[in-house]
Amino acid sequence: MGESVKQAENNTNIRVSIQKFGRFLSGMVMPNIGAFIAWGLITALFIPTGWIPNEKLAELVGPTIKYLLPLLIGYTGGKMVYDVRGGVMGALATMGIIIGTDIPMFLGAMIMGPLGGVVIKLVDGLFKGKIPAGFEMLVNNFVAGIIGAMLTILGYVAIGPVVATSTQLLGSGVEWIVHAGLLPLASIFIEPAKVLFLNNAINHGVLSPLGLKDASEIGKSIFFLLETNPGPGLGILLAYWLFGKGSVKQSAPGAAIIHFLGGIHEIYFPYILMNPRLILSVIAGGMSGVFIFQLLDAGLVAVPSPGSIFALIALAPKGGLLAVLAGIAVSTVVSFLVAAVFLKSKSGADEEGFAKAAEKMQELKGKKSEVVEQNAVQQKESASVKKVVFACDAGMGSSAMGASILRKKFKDANVTVEVTNTAINDIPEDADIVVTQVTLTDRAKAKAPHAEHISVDNFLNNPKYDELTKRLSVQNKG
């Protein structure tokens, strides 16, 4: 028994570590998504094969992808490590690898940006408390200048060529996979990883750099469609709507709308977690969709974020919309049919609700029992709650949705408690209650150990929202 619990804890630690690394990678890209979409729109509109070709405006395409976008990633990566000072060093270090190569240096920026932040942070630590009074600004600026120059030269001479060679090898391997018709097999890895909340890491940390390279050369890329395709998730939710039971069946239509139109893919993850066999449905749907994308030469001009059908339509190249829609439609149908078989063969007694699925996950991960967590809640009830924070991986998708729902419940109940949403890494220190998906609660507790943590399995409609509203309405009256 003890060994099984220890093994579960080890598995949880590994999963949390992978999520942290993935969150760090996606964290360098997510804040800059607007710039990527802007570049994609400029490309789609003004290149010679675009919607409204314009030779003068098309000159913006090359410099933006070669200089601006990698520099934004490098700056953001450095800033994540050591605030603005780290961001400046990250941008300088990234500039070295940009000038030293002829290809867009997105992967290089993900290396040099954080490296710049780490180096300047370590050097500042060496000088801390040793600078004579009055010379702080002079020393800090010159230290930053010297370190920045060294990092730029290092990137130009050494790291840039290595990253360029690695990128070319990776690109050659991917090109071989594409020409061999094996790209649909990528869904075997992508779809399960998404359900483990690694969707942003896969999309922005791996697929987007590959896609941007293709887009800069041919004006579109299939890599932008591999993770963002809403078809497999939509098929799962439609199957639950028609063949599910109880509250799961009732919540599926709303979840389908939020997933497909809003682009919040995290909404369907709990539906798979409570019936793990359905992972085969999204894999089958993903593979069939990629096959159609390849067959019809589909692609997008930039990464759609969030993966809403509206974003995919907006970023489809001229003449390429029907191919994109066909792949989405096929993946939806295949995912729906496979999920329908599993759901219809599952007896009513075996159908697990969201709450049971969450409890099962907690047991498998060796987490605290419900009794312990309930005691913690009761101890917190005596304290004054001023801020409730919803946290998810990126802080812009499912957490925003959950915060909006709870905010409305608080308003209807006249509860004057602030409700906000953020990324897990940015949970504020004054958060009294933190609400997260069950698979992300461990990370949230590590970031905000003094807050009360509420785990939910479904951000769309959870009974814990009503419990919290009732509890805090009593606090307000008191």
Secondary structure, DSSP 4 states (H G I P E B T S, - for coil): -HHHHHHHHHHHHHHHHHHHHHHHHHHHHGGGHHHHHHHHHHHHHHSTTSSS--TTGGGGHHHIIIIIHHHHHHHHHHHHHHHHHHHHHHHHHHHHHHHT-SS--HHHHHHHHHHHHHHHHHHHHHHTT-SPTT-HHHHHHHHHHHHHHHHHHHIIIIIHHHHHHHHHHHHHHHHHHHHTT-GGGGHHHHHHHIIIIIHHHHIIIIIHHHHHHHHHHHS-BTHHHHTT--HHHHHHHHHHHHH--HHHHHHHHHHHHHHHHH--GGGGHHHHHTSGGGHHHHHHHHHHHHHHHHHTT--BSS--SS--HHHHHHTPPTT-HHHHHHHHHHHHHHHHHHHHHHHHTS-GGG---HHHHHHHHHHHTT---HHHHHHHHHHHTTSPP-EEEEEESSSSSHHHHHHHHHHHHHHHTT---EEEEEEGGG--TT-SEEEEEGGGHHHHHHH-TTSEEEEES-SSS-HHHHHHHHHHHHHHH-
